[in-house]
Amino acid sequence: MHSVAWRLLLSFLTVIMLGVGVVAYVANQAATSGFQAYVASGGRMYVARTAQSLADYYARVGSWNGVDLVLPALARQADDRLVLADPSGSVIADTGGDWVGRSVAELNLDAPTPIYLGQQQVGELYVLLASPARGPGAGNGPAGMGRGMGAGRRAGDTLATAVVQPPEQSFLDSINRAVWLGALGASVLAVALSLLLTRQLTRPLRALAVGARRLAAGDLTYRVPTTAKDEIGEVAEAFNAMATNLERGEQLRRNLLADVAHELNTPLTVIEGTADGMLDGVLPISAEQLEIIREEAGLLSRLVADLRDLSLAEAGQLKLDRQPQDLGDVVAQAVRGFEPLADQRGLRLEISLPAEAPLVEADAVRLAQAVGNLVSNAVRHTPSGGRVSVRVQPDPTRADQALIVVSDTGEGIASDDLPYVFDRFYRADKSRSRRSGGSGLGLAIAKQIVEAHGGRIWAESRVGQGSTFYIALPVLRGALPVE
């Protein structure tokens, strides 16, 4: 009873039953009152026609002589009892045959229909209808009969009860039965549709629950099947996206362990082997051998420093000494350190700065580190004879930002790899070593530093044509425009 399916089903059933019940009740009441009004209207017309027929009879004969023979023919049904009295209230004719000569007051008859000939009242008509609703002894009239029906003060009460005779009541009952049977059929159909709808709504939820349990058990390859385009379908797609990210994160974690183990093992092996060789006398103790040890130790230091910086940045604990900085000076300082490496690899390293660069509020060291990581990445992936260019320019989409653009003519990045280049430990070419391809931390660190400065970083690339990396940074108010 605590499941969503049961709650949905009970909610549907409650709304359906309440709605169908209200509609059926209103339809029943409307049909009953409408039919009773229709029958009552017919009853009034029946009484009026009977009174008019008696008035015509009196006009032809000039008296009520012989009216007892005519009166039964005017009754609409055999159970109707017509009573004709003179203006003084004495019964002249009675289809029942036993009230002639008696007073209407004695018989307790009321609500008469007066009969006029011109302006003269010549009699009173009382119509007594058998009333199944009242039964024997009901009302003010004789046993088994309803009240008098005419234009008097109690006529409305009579028409609402006694007018509905067994045939009309049977017809009314059939209408009401049809209404309630229709309501019952609609309820059954609605319940069936509710079960179907509840099943359709809860099926993807159950699939999500299965998927969540599979993920919790460590099966990161499981995906929830979904074809729906509604909100539940969006949840399923979000779940699958989450599972994909978790799977990719787990793969990156495994790659991290393998990469870190490999990157630590290689320099440590070189250091250990060189030291053992010198101690055993196999290698001479020389500056050249000591330089090898120093280089490998430097690789270890840089790897540890990169891991530390990335960990601090992702935890939001990277300390920034933000001061107003000339963006051109920061970029020039970052690029200048790569000029010897570019010359060694046979590359042209170009820098284009505006005459008056904008001011940004930044940590000069950290921002230079981010730009340097981009330049280092470009230099490593550009073959000899290529070109790496760095420029500062206005952001064409936003006047309050400046762009740092680092582009190269290198090998480019495949479209499948481009969305992940800023992920930690990600390298598009898995065969690259740290010396040639880096550890996969530089771009991730650059992204964290740029975002910590309130900026954005992204990349565009085509395989075989090179790559372009963009850094967008907010400029200070009153900063000099970039020309």
C-alpha positions in Angstrom: 0.0 0.0 0.0 3.0 2.3 0.3 4.1 1.8 -3.3 3.6 4.5 -5.9 1.5 2.2 -8.1 -1.0 1.6 -5.3 -1.2 5.3 -4.4 -1.7 6.3 -8.0 -4.3 3.6 -8.5 -6.2 4.6 -5.3 -6.0 8.3 -6.4 -7.4 7.5 -9.8 -10.1 5.3 -8.4 -11.1 8.0 -5.8 -11.3 10.7 -8.4 -13.1 8.4 -10.9 -15.7 7.1 -8.4 -16.3 10.6 -7.0 -16.7 12.1 -10.4 -18.9 9.3 -11.9 -21.0 9.2 -8.7 -21.6 12.9 -8.7 -22.5 12.9 -12.4 -24.8 9.8 -12.0 -26.5 11.4 -9.0 -27.0 14.7 -10.8 -28.3 13.0 -13.9 -30.7 10.9 -11.8 -32.1 13.9 -10.0 -32.4 15.9 -13.2 -34.1 13.0 -15.0 -36.5 12.4 -12.0 -37.4 16.1 -11.5 -37.7 16.7 -15.2 -39.9 13.7 -15.8 -42.1 14.6 -12.9 -42.4 18.1 -14.2 -43.3 16.8 -17.6 -45.9 14.4 -16.2 -47.3 17.1 -13.9 -47.7 19.5 -16.9 -49.5 16.7 -18.7 -51.7 16.2 -15.7 -52.6 19.9 -15.5 -53.5 19.9 -19.2 -55.6 16.7 -18.6 -57.6 18.4 -15.8 -58.0 21.6 -17.9 -59.3 19.6 -20.9 -61.7 17.6 -18.7 -63.1 20.8 -17.1 -63.5 22.4 -20.6 -65.3 19.3 -21.8 -67.7 19.5 -18.9 -68.3 23.2 -19.5 -69.1 22.4 -23.1 -71.5 19.7 -22.0 -73.3 22.1 -19.6 -73.5 24.7 -22.4 -75.2 22.1 -24.8 -77.5 20.6 -22.2 -78.2 23.6 -20.0 -77.8 21.5 -16.9 -75.9 18.5 -15.4 -78.6 16.1 -16.3 -77.0 12.9 -17.7 -73.5 14.0 -16.8 -72.9 10.8 -14.8 -73.0 8.9 -18.1 -70.5 11.2 -19.8 -68.1 11.6 -16.8 -66.4 8.1 -17.0 -65.6 8.6 -20.7 -63.5 11.7 -19.7 -61.2 9.7 -17.4 -57.7 9.3 -18.8 -57.1 6.0 -17.0 -59.5 3.5 -15.4 -57.9 4.2 -12.0 -58.6 7.9 -12.2 -61.6 9.1 -10.1 -63.5 12.1 -11.4 -65.8 13.9 -9.0 -68.2 16.7 -10.2 -69.8 19.0 -7.6 -72.2 21.9 -7.9 -71.0 25.4 -6.8 -72.4 24.7 -3.3 -70.1 21.7 -2.9 -72.6 18.9 -3.3 -71.4 15.9 -5.4 -73.4 15.7 -8.6 -71.5 12.9 -10.4 -68.8 10.4 -9.3 -67.1 7.8 -11.5 -66.7 5.8 -8.3 -70.5 5.8 -7.9 -70.8 6.1 -4.1 -70.3 9.8 -3.4 -73.2 11.4 -5.2 -75.2 13.7 -2.9 -72.4 14.0 -0.4 -70.5 17.2 0.5 -66.9 17.7 -0.6 -66.2 19.0 2.8 -67.4 15.8 4.3 -65.2 13.9 1.9 -62.3 16.1 2.7 -61.6 17.0 -0.9 -59.7 20.1 -1.8 -57.9 21.8 -4.7 -60.9 21.9 -7.0 -60.9 23.0 -10.6 -63.8 25.4 -11.1 -66.1 25.1 -14.2 -67.4 28.3 -15.7 -70.0 29.0 -18.3 -69.1 32.6 -19.3 -68.7 34.4 -16.0 -70.9 32.0 -14.1 -69.4 29.1 -12.1 -71.6 26.1 -12.7 -69.5 23.4 -10.9 -66.3 22.1 -9.5 -64.2 19.2 -10.8 -62.0 17.0 -8.5 -59.6 14.6 -10.1 -58.3 11.9 -7.8 -55.4 9.8 -9.1 -54.3 6.5 -7.6 -50.8 7.1 -6.0 -48.4 4.2 -5.6 -46.2 6.4 -3.6 -48.8 7.0 -0.9 -50.4 3.7 -0.5 -53.7 3.0 1.3 -54.9 5.6 3.7 -52.4 8.3 2.5 -53.4 11.9 2.1 -56.7 13.6 3.0 -58.9 11.7 0.5 -60.3 8.2 0.7 -58.0 5.1 1.1 -55.8 4.3 -1.9 -56.4 7.7 -3.6 -54.2 10.8 -3.8 -55.3 14.4 -3.0 -57.6 16.3 -5.3 -55.8 17.6 -8.4 -56.7 21.0 -9.8 -55.8 24.7 -9.6 -56.2 25.0 -5.8 -53.6 25.7 -3.1 -52.4 22.1 -2.7 -52.2 21.3 -6.4 -48.4 21.6 -6.6 -48.0 19.0 -3.8 -50.3 16.6 -5.5 -48.6 16.8 -8.9 -45.2 16.1 -7.4 -46.4 12.8 -5.9 -49.7 11.4 -7.1 -49.4 12.3 -10.8 -46.6 9.7 -11.5 -48.6 6.6 -12.2 -47.3 3.0 -12.5 -46.5 3.3 -16.3 -44.7 6.6 -15.9 -43.0 5.3 -12.8 -41.8 2.3 -14.7 -40.4 4.5 -17.4 -38.7 6.7 -14.9 -37.2 3.7 -13.2 -35.9 2.5 -16.5 -34.2 5.8 -17.1 -32.6 5.8 -13.7 -31.4 2.2 -14.1 -29.9 3.2 -17.4 -28.1 6.1 -15.7 -26.7 4.0 -12.9 -25.8 1.1 -15.3 -24.0 3.6 -17.5 -22.2 5.0 -14.4 -21.2 1.5 -13.4 -20.0 0.7 -16.9 -18.0 3.9 -17.1 -16.5 3.1 -13.7 -15.4 -0.4 -14.8 -13.9 1.0 -17.9 -12.2 3.8 -16.0 -10.8 1.3 -13.5 -9.3 -0.8 -16.3 -7.8 2.3 -17.9 -6.4 3.3 -14.5 -4.7 0.0 -14.1 -3.2 0.3 -17.6 -2.1 3.9 -17.0 -0.7 3.1 -13.6 1.3 0.2 -15.0 2.6 2.4 -17.8 3.6 5.1 -15.3 5.2 2.8 -12.8 7.0 0.5 -15.3 9.8 3.0 -16.0 10.0 3.8 -12.2 10.6 0.1 -11.5 13.2 0.0 -14.3 14.9 3.0 -12.6 14.8 1.2 -9.3 16.4 -1.9 -10.9 19.0 0.3 -12.5 19.8 2.1 -9.2 20.3 -1.3 -7.5 22.5 -2.5 -10.3 24.7 0.6 -10.0 24.8 0.2 -6.3 26.0 -3.3 -6.8 28.8 -2.0 -9.0 27.4 -2.7 -12.5 28.2 0.6 -14.1 27.4 -0.7 -17.6 23.6 -1.0 -16.9 21.4 1.5 -18.8 17.7 2.0 -18.3 15.7 1.3 -21.5 13.5 4.3 -22.3 11.4 5.5 -25.2 9.2 7.9 -23.4 9.4 11.6 -24.2 7.8 12.8 -21.0 9.2 13.8 -17.6 9.8 10.2 -16.6 11.7 9.7 -19.9 13.8 12.7 -19.0 14.6 11.2 -15.6 15.6 7.9 -17.3 17.8 9.8 -19.7 19.4 11.7 -16.8 19.9 8.4 -15.0 21.7 6.9 -18.0 23.8 10.1 -18.3 24.7 9.7 -14.7 25.6 6.0 -15.2 27.8 7.0 -18.2 29.6 9.6 -16.2 30.1 7.2 -13.3 31.4 4.5 -15.7 33.7 7.0 -17.3 34.8 8.3 -13.9 35.5 4.7 -12.8 37.5 4.1 -15.9 39.5 7.4 -15.3 40.1 6.3 -11.8 41.5 3.0 -12.9 43.6 4.8 -15.5 44.8 7.2 -12.8 46.0 4.3 -10.7 47.7 2.8 -13.6 49.2 6.1 -14.8 50.4 7.2 -11.4 51.9 3.8 -10.8 53.6 3.9 -14.1 54.7 7.5 -13.9 56.1 7.0 -10.4 57.7 3.7 -11.2 59.6 4.8 -14.3 61.6 7.7 -12.7 62.1 5.7 -9.5 63.4 2.8 -11.5 65.8 5.1 -13.4 67.0 6.8 -10.1 67.4 3.4 -8.4 69.2 1.8 -11.3 71.6 4.8 -11.8 72.4 5.0 -8.1 73.0 1.2 -7.9 75.2 1.4 -11.0 77.3 4.1 -9.4 77.5 2.3 -6.1 78.5 -1.0 -7.8 81.1 0.7 -9.9 79.3 -0.2 -13.2 78.6 3.5 -13.9 81.0 6.3 -13.1 80.1 8.8 -10.5 79.9 11.8 -12.7 77.9 15.0 -13.3 76.1 13.3 -16.2 74.8 10.5 -14.1 73.8 12.9 -11.3 71.9 15.0 -13.9 69.9 11.9 -14.9 68.9 11.4 -11.3 68.0 15.1 -11.0 65.8 15.1 -14.1 63.9 12.0 -12.9 63.5 13.6 -9.4 62.2 16.7 -11.2 59.6 14.6 -13.0 58.4 13.2 -9.7 58.2 16.6 -8.2 56.1 18.0 -11.0 53.8 15.0 -11.0 53.2 15.4 -7.2 52.8 19.2 -7.6 50.2 18.7 -10.4 48.2 16.2 -8.3 48.3 18.6 -5.3 47.2 21.6 -7.3 44.3 19.7 -9.0 43.2 18.3 -5.6 43.2 21.8 -4.0 41.4 23.3 -7.0 38.6 20.7 -7.1 38.1 21.0 -3.4 37.8 24.8 -3.7 40.8 25.3 -1.5 43.3 26.7 -4.1 44.5 30.0 -2.6 44.4 32.9 -5.0 46.1 36.2 -4.5 43.9 38.2 -6.8 45.1 41.7 -7.7 44.5 44.0 -10.7 46.8 42.6 -13.4 47.8 43.7 -16.9 46.6 40.7 -18.9 49.3 41.3 -21.6 52.1 41.1 -19.0 50.6 37.9 -17.5 50.4 36.2 -20.9 53.8 37.4 -22.0 55.4 36.0 -18.8 53.7 32.7 -19.4 54.8 32.4 -23.1 58.3 33.6 -22.5 59.3 30.4 -20.6 58.5 28.2 -23.6 60.6 30.0 -26.2 63.6 27.7 -25.7 61.5 24.6 -26.0 59.8 25.9 -29.1 63.2 26.6 -30.7 64.4 23.2 -29.8 61.4 21.6 -31.5 61.7 23.8 -34.6 58.5 25.7 -34.0 57.4 29.3 -34.4 56.1 30.7 -31.2 54.2 33.9 -31.8 52.5 36.3 -29.4 50.2 39.1 -30.2 49.3 41.6 -27.5 47.3 44.9 -27.8 49.0 48.2 -27.2 46.8 48.7 -24.1 45.8 45.4 -22.6 42.8 45.2 -20.3 43.1 44.9 -16.5 41.8 41.7 -14.9 41.6 40.8 -11.2 43.7 37.7 -11.0 46.4 35.7 -9.3 49.3 36.4 -11.8 51.1 33.2 -10.9 48.1 30.9 -11.2 46.8 32.6 -14.3 50.2 32.3 -15.9 50.3 28.6 -14.9 46.9 28.1 -16.7 48.1 29.8 -19.9 51.4 28.0 -19.7 49.6 24.7 -19.5 47.8 25.5 -22.8 51.0 26.7 -24.5 52.9 23.5 -23.2 50.1 21.3 -24.6 50.2 23.1 -28.0 54.0 22.9 -28.2 54.0 19.1 -27.4 51.3 18.4 -30.1 52.7 20.5 -32.9 55.3 18.9 -35.3 58.5 20.5 -36.3 58.0 23.4 -38.7 54.6 24.2 -37.2 53.4 27.3 -35.5 51.9 28.1 -32.1 50.3 31.5 -31.6 49.1 33.2 -28.5 47.0 36.4 -28.6 44.8 38.6 -26.4 41.7 40.1 -28.0 38.2 41.3 -27.1 35.4 38.8 -26.6 33.1 39.4 -29.6 30.1 38.1 -27.7 30.5 40.1 -24.5 32.0 43.6 -24.0 32.9 42.9 -20.4 35.3 40.0 -21.2 38.6 39.5 -22.8 39.9 36.4 -24.6 43.2 34.6 -24.4 43.5 32.5 -27.6 46.2 29.7 -27.9 46.2 28.0 -31.3 48.5 25.6 -33.1 49.0 23.8 -36.4 49.4 20.4 -34.8 47.7 17.1 -35.1 44.3 18.2 -33.8 41.9 16.4 -31.5 39.2 14.0 -32.6 35.6 15.1 -32.1 35.0 12.1 -29.9 37.8 13.2 -27.6 37.2 16.9 -27.6 34.5 17.0 -24.9 36.9 15.2 -22.5 40.1 17.1 -23.0 39.7 19.1 -19.7 39.0 15.9 -17.7 41.7 14.9 -15.3 44.1 12.2 -16.5 42.6 12.2 -19.9 44.9 11.8 -22.9 43.5 11.4 -26.4 46.6 9.3 -27.4 46.8 6.6 -24.8 50.2 5.5 -26.1 51.9 8.8 -25.0 54.3 8.8 -22.1 54.5 11.7 -19.6 57.5 13.1 -21.4 55.7 13.3 -24.7 52.0 13.5 -23.8 51.9 14.6 -20.2 50.0 13.0 -17.4 46.7 14.4 -18.5 46.5 16.9 -15.6 47.6 20.2 -17.3 44.3 21.0 -19.0 42.3 19.9 -16.0 44.4 22.3 -13.8 44.0 25.1 -16.3 40.2 24.6 -16.3 40.0 24.8 -12.5 42.2 27.9 -12.3 40.2 29.7 -15.0 36.9 28.9 -13.4 38.2 30.0 -10.0 38.8 33.4 -11.7 35.2 33.5 -12.8 36.1 32.7 -16.4 35.4 30.1 -19.0 37.7 27.8 -21.0 36.9 25.7 -24.1 38.5 24.2 -27.2 37.9 23.8 -30.9 39.8 21.5 -33.1 40.0 19.6 -36.4 42.1 16.5 -36.9 45.1 17.3 -39.1 44.6 21.1 -38.9 45.3 22.0 -35.3 43.5 23.1 -32.2 42.5 26.4 -30.6 42.0 26.9 -26.9 40.1 29.9 -25.5 40.1 31.5 -22.1 37.4 34.2 -21.4 38.0 36.4 -18.4 36.0 39.2 -17.0 37.7 42.6 -17.1 37.7 45.2 -14.4 35.5 48.3 -14.7 37.3 51.1 -16.3 39.8 48.7 -17.9 41.5 49.9 -21.1 39.8 48.5 -24.2 41.5 45.9 -26.3 42.2 47.1 -29.8 
